[in-house]
């Protein structure tokens, strides 16, 4: 009897498994199902529902719940964990020998069946953007960006009036001058008003989770992740691989490549704002790489990425863990299918317009490499 593979897709920072018809991993899941069917491999793909900004321990417990919930379909086949962004840290903690996620919970019976952990754009050494989100403005902005992501995936783009106001706010914002909380509240109300009552209530609960439990944020700072790495260990027999993303730094050329559409230009301003805070990685926090990891980065990018290189959310060098499966020119959301290619069916929709040029061809090549790694014989 052919071996059935069980793949769990673990969402990242303020990620959701789904909100109605909105799928965080929709394009990735579709590709996995189609590609493995083409190869004649039986597969079960599960999208994990995680607390948006709960602690890594809480989110790893969410992963356990997802596996337990699907245990009726779980035969003796291998388990593979694929985590985007923070989801990669959740996956590492889940398989760490001796991990305690909750009292009386048997993690080991499932963790010992995991064969691969693939991390995509994961902040293994932290991200300075988390430090920014700890501030009062950052906390409010985090909720707003969460809503923006959902809105764009639902409607294709933000209303220009909202985009203009956000772009203006970020362009003029100064850490010393503070901000006007009423403006952010107005933007919330305007965006929520476009959803149905049922969906609006669902979104309010989701955003409430983001605001009420932000335990994850301090854990993702370069200083906070140091303790995680000291206490989380690789499991013997598990193959660890990483997908690395690096996008263009904001520049006139990058802005032009984003297109002349006013909406694209405004959302590129949002990207520039996030990029500027992400590139502030302390030199002491940049990890050392193995010779093989360094060679993979140099081959992909032509040179070893500098200390300020990032994908707009996570420093590029912070993403390296285990075997570098592929390193691509892409922003943080491109790798999971959230790039601009509306003609594809189903359409790819982007809200973090970086001008990376990442498209479906690169997306398929990236995930085909991941499939190869998942199916590799140990």
Secondary structure as UniProt FT lines:
FT   STRAND          4..10
FT   TURN            13..14
FT   STRAND          18..19
FT   TURN            20..21
FT   STRAND          22..23
FT   TURN            24..25
FT   HELIX           26..38
FT   TURN            39..40
FT   STRAND          42..47
FT   HELIX           56..69
FT   HELIX           71..73
FT   STRAND          79..84
FT   HELIX           86..95
FT   TURN            97..98
FT   TURN            103..104
FT   HELIX           108..111
FT   TURN            112..113
FT   STRAND          114..120
FT   TURN            124..125
FT   HELIX           128..133
FT   HELIX           136..155
FT   HELIX           160..172
FT   TURN            175..177
FT   HELIX           181..192
FT   TURN            193..194
FT   HELIX           197..212
FT   HELIX           215..219
FT   TURN            222..223
FT   HELIX           224..231
FT   TURN            236..237
FT   STRAND          239..246
FT   HELIX           252..257
FT   HELIX           262..278
FT   HELIX           283..285
FT   HELIX           291..301
FT   TURN            307..308
FT   HELIX           317..319
FT   STRAND          323..329
FT   TURN            332..333
FT   HELIX           334..336
FT   TURN            342..343
FT   HELIX           360..375
//
